[in-house]
Amino acid sequence: MAQYRISGVWKNANDVITAYAFHTVGENSISRAVKKTKTEAIALLETKGNSAVTWIWNYSTASWSIGEAVQVVNGPNGKYLRSNPDNKLTDNLGHLIDFDWIAP
């Protein structure tokens, strides 16, 4: 059973998320970001007991804030990750940091 935080995404030329920045939550620490493909991310969160939340950079306080719970959803185009489905911009994690320009 593992807990994760997702702080960012990588997108393709069509603005579709292809990978996520996963951080493993330890007893007294949180790991650096590890790039997980969409397939790897879905497999991690479909493993019984694993869970994830968004981890959002708060520019006002210059610190990280825990966001919403993330779940695997089976949509018309296949499985993907989504936070609380309340029709907000944050639902599909597209609002997270775009890691494309930080790390390939």
N, C-alpha and C positions, 0 to 999 in steps of 0.2 A: 504494500500500500504506500503510494507516494503522493506528495502534494507538489504542485507546480504553479509557477506564475509565468504568464506570457506577457512580455513587454513590447514586442514588435513583430513586424511581418516583412516578408519579401514578396514582391509582386512581379508578374510577367508583363510583357508589353501590352497586354489587354487589360491591365489593372486587376488581374485575378490573383488572389493570394496563393502562393506556391509553397511557402515555408513560414515557420513561426520561431520566435526567439523564446526558448523555454529555459526557465530557471528552476532548479530543484530546491525545495525548501527543506533545510535540515533542522535539527533541534536548536542550534544556535547560529545558523548561518543560511545564506542563500547563495547558490552557485552563480557564476558568471553565465551569460547567455550561451546557449548551445542551439545551433540551427537544426531544426527538425523539419523534414519535408511534411507536406500535408498528410501523406500516407502514414508516416511515423507518428505524427501528432495524433491522428485519429486512433491508431493502434494503442498508443499510450493511454488515451482517455477512455478507450473501450475496455481496458484492463480493469477488472473488478477492484474496487478500493482506491483507484487513482482519481485525483481531482485536480482542477486548475481554476485559477482566477486571472483576470486581467491585472496587469501591474502598470499603472499609469504614472508618468512623470508629471509632478505638480510644479509648474514653473513658479507659482507664487511662493511656495515654501521651499523650493529647491530640494525636494525629496520625493520618494516613490509613495504612491497611495494604492491600496488594494482596491480593485474595481469590482467587476461582476463575475459571478460563476460562469464557467465556460462548459459547454456540453457539445456532444456530437449530434448532429442533425442529419437525417437522411432526406435530402431535397430532391427535386425533379432531375437535377444533374449529378446526383450522387451525394456522398457524405461530405460534410464540411463542419468546421467549428463555428459555434455561435454563442453569444452571451444571452442574457435574458431577452426573449423574443417579445419586445414591446414596441416594435416599429420605430426604434430610434437609430441614429447613425451608428451607435456603438454595437448594435446587434451582431454584426458580422466581423468584428475586430479590425475593420479597415481604418479605424481611427487611431490605432496604435502607431508607434514610431515606425517609419519606413526605413528598414535596415539596408535597403538596396545601396544607398550611397555611403553607408558606414562599413559594411563587410559584405563581400561577394557571397 
